[in-house]
Structure formats: C-alpha cells, structure tokens
Amino acid sequence: MNNLIGIIAAVEISKMVGVLIIIICAFLAFFVLIQKSEGGLSSSFGGSGNQIFGAKNTANTLEKSTWFFAILLIALTLMCNI
C-alpha cells in the first residue's frame, strides 16, 4: 500500500514539474523576444523596449531574466530526467 502511494506521489510531482517547465519555456520565449531592439515585440510596447528604465537598466534586467529562466529550465529538465 505504501509503495502504491509513493508511486502516485511521484507521478503527481512529475506532472507538476512538467507544467512548470512549460510555463518557464513561455517566460523564456517572452524575454528573448522582447530583447531584440531592432523590431521584434519590443516595438509593440511603446516603440522601444528601453524607454521604461533607461537603456542600460532594461537591457541588463532582460539579460539577467533570460539567464535566470534558462538556468532554471535546464535544472528542472535535468531533475525531471534523473
């Protein structure tokens, strides 16, 4: 009985990690698309993606966010497969 409960719990955790990976992929795609300043989605949000915080802060924040979500995606993928 305990073995069955353990298997069911493992399946539920695996499903939750899978959904989390899909959400992280969406965030990562969003941050990659808004980084391109010569078009892309950044022009849809007011003409330039660098007008909110200034040129250096926005680029730095977007780059850090992209790296964060990329590393998180890799870690969750490896954790799910091990």
MODELLER restraints for C-alpha pairs under 7 A, 6 or more apart:
rsr = mdl.restraints
at = mdl.atoms
rsr.add(forms.Gaussian(group=physical.xy_distance, feature=features.Distance(at['CA:14:A'], at['CA:80:A']), mean=6.90, stdev=0.5))
rsr.add(forms.Gaussian(group=physical.xy_distance, feature=features.Distance(at['CA:21:A'], at['CA:73:A']), mean=6.29, stdev=0.5))
rsr.add(forms.Gaussian(group=physical.xy_distance, feature=features.Distance(at['CA:21:A'], at['CA:76:A']), mean=6.92, stdev=0.5))
rsr.add(forms.Gaussian(group=physical.xy_distance, feature=features.Distance(at['CA:24:A'], at['CA:69:A']), mean=6.41, stdev=0.5))
rsr.add(forms.Gaussian(group=physical.xy_distance, feature=features.Distance(at['CA:24:A'], at['CA:73:A']), mean=6.47, stdev=0.5))
rsr.add(forms.Gaussian(group=physical.xy_distance, feature=features.Distance(at['CA:28:A'], at['CA:66:A']), mean=6.03, stdev=0.5))
rsr.add(forms.Gaussian(group=physical.xy_distance, feature=features.Distance(at['CA:28:A'], at['CA:69:A']), mean=5.82, stdev=0.5))
rsr.add(forms.Gaussian(group=physical.xy_distance, feature=features.Distance(at['CA:28:A'], at['CA:70:A']), mean=6.77, stdev=0.5))
rsr.add(forms.Gaussian(group=physical.xy_distance, feature=features.Distance(at['CA:31:A'], at['CA:62:A']), mean=6.44, stdev=0.5))
rsr.add(forms.Gaussian(group=physical.xy_distance, feature=features.Distance(at['CA:31:A'], at['CA:66:A']), mean=5.93, stdev=0.5))
rsr.add(forms.Gaussian(group=physical.xy_distance, feature=features.Distance(at['CA:32:A'], at['CA:66:A']), mean=6.69, stdev=0.5))
rsr.add(forms.Gaussian(group=physical.xy_distance, feature=features.Distance(at['CA:33:A'], at['CA:40:A']), mean=6.14, stdev=0.5))
rsr.add(forms.Gaussian(group=physical.xy_distance, feature=features.Distance(at['CA:33:A'], at['CA:41:A']), mean=5.94, stdev=0.5))
rsr.add(forms.Gaussian(group=physical.xy_distance, feature=features.Distance(at['CA:34:A'], at['CA:40:A']), mean=6.46, stdev=0.5))
rsr.add(forms.Gaussian(group=physical.xy_distance, feature=features.Distance(at['CA:34:A'], at['CA:41:A']), mean=5.09, stdev=0.5))
rsr.add(forms.Gaussian(group=physical.xy_distance, feature=features.Distance(at['CA:34:A'], at['CA:42:A']), mean=4.70, stdev=0.5))
rsr.add(forms.Gaussian(group=physical.xy_distance, feature=features.Distance(at['CA:35:A'], at['CA:42:A']), mean=6.85, stdev=0.5))
rsr.add(forms.Gaussian(group=physical.xy_distance, feature=features.Distance(at['CA:35:A'], at['CA:62:A']), mean=6.62, stdev=0.5))
rsr.add(forms.Gaussian(group=physical.xy_distance, feature=features.Distance(at['CA:36:A'], at['CA:42:A']), mean=6.71, stdev=0.5))
rsr.add(forms.Gaussian(group=physical.xy_distance, feature=features.Distance(at['CA:37:A'], at['CA:48:A']), mean=6.68, stdev=0.5))
rsr.add(forms.Gaussian(group=physical.xy_distance, feature=features.Distance(at['CA:37:A'], at['CA:49:A']), mean=6.54, stdev=0.5))
rsr.add(forms.Gaussian(group=physical.xy_distance, feature=features.Distance(at['CA:42:A'], at['CA:48:A']), mean=5.74, stdev=0.5))
rsr.add(forms.Gaussian(group=physical.xy_distance, feature=features.Distance(at['CA:42:A'], at['CA:49:A']), mean=4.78, stdev=0.5))
rsr.add(forms.Gaussian(group=physical.xy_distance, feature=features.Distance(at['CA:43:A'], at['CA:49:A']), mean=6.67, stdev=0.5))
rsr.add(forms.Gaussian(group=physical.xy_distance, feature=features.Distance(at['CA:50:A'], at['CA:58:A']), mean=5.64, stdev=0.5))
